[in-house]
Amino acid sequence: MRIEGQWFDGRRAAGQSCSLWLGQGRARLEPPLCAGCALADLAVSAPLGNTPRYVTFPDGSLFETADSAALDAMLAMQAGGAPAQDRLQQQVHLLESRWPVALLCLALLAASLWLFTVRGMPLLAETVALRLPPAVSNYIGRDSLAMLDRLVLQPSRLPAERQQQLQALFGGLLPPADAGFTFRLECRSGGKAGANAFALPDATIVVTDELVALAQSDQEIAVVLLHEIGHVQHRHLLRLLLQQAGVAAMLAAVTGDITGASEFVLAMPGLLAQAQYSQAMELEADRYASERLGQHGLPAAAFGAILQRLEASRPGGREWRYLSSHPQTAERIRAFGLPGEDS
Ligand SMILES: [Zn+2]
């Protein structure tokens, strides 16, 4: 009995055409490119989809054939049975050749990826972000203000005197210097971002002229600034970026497509602009602010007042995404211990 294929000596890349002969418990090649051996000394790869099969000789040389069915038939007819195939590979073949099983595995894989993305990755990102030194945040955030200036923001039109008042207000709200961040307040005209405030990873906090105009008191501005300081202290933006990077890396690992991951790195500045805090992060920043209201002599009512006015200032829901995750205003006001508008 014989079967056609290619023989590889394991040293040269090119193969040589030959036939594999099996009979009387022995295997040999025709022409005799390598020494024959007992059937039991052969290693035969298990069938795997439509991939070629390999028969490995004791000297390490390899016979490759595309005729999987003929190889199986030939092995089955040998007295004394076929050489043992790898048990794991056999099971893989068994699973692969059954559609429902393959679909079920695919569904399980998708479900576990989803679960890890939604639950595991944020947890992992939080753990990593809180252990990274502020220098990492500074590095990541170093170009973000310049990018926002290019894309959305315009120079502030507030008088210099008003800007100085805001700087003084901001200075009084900052945590002790040992937090490791160098906080900075930047005033800008909001453009598309409108009445807004947001924190960049390097602890720069931007407040727009429109927000300053919208606030009916400096206490309202102070509460917003505290909330943004809370985002910095909890490293929220860094956590978001780590999550997205982690998801990209995981997709690259699963799909084997590394270009996807490198595209992600190139798209980093864009992602920064698109970053959207989760509801949990918003509540965390709110909590940070609420815990410090008393210390700065601010009334809790200021928070609800400015939030509701901010929400009303965004007709049609068109809003800058840095602060766009504030739809549950009423819920957040309740969390502050105040009655919400619609409660
Ligand atoms: Zn926020």
Residues whose N, C-alpha, C, O or C-beta is under 5 A from the ligand:
A	BS01	ZN	E282 A285
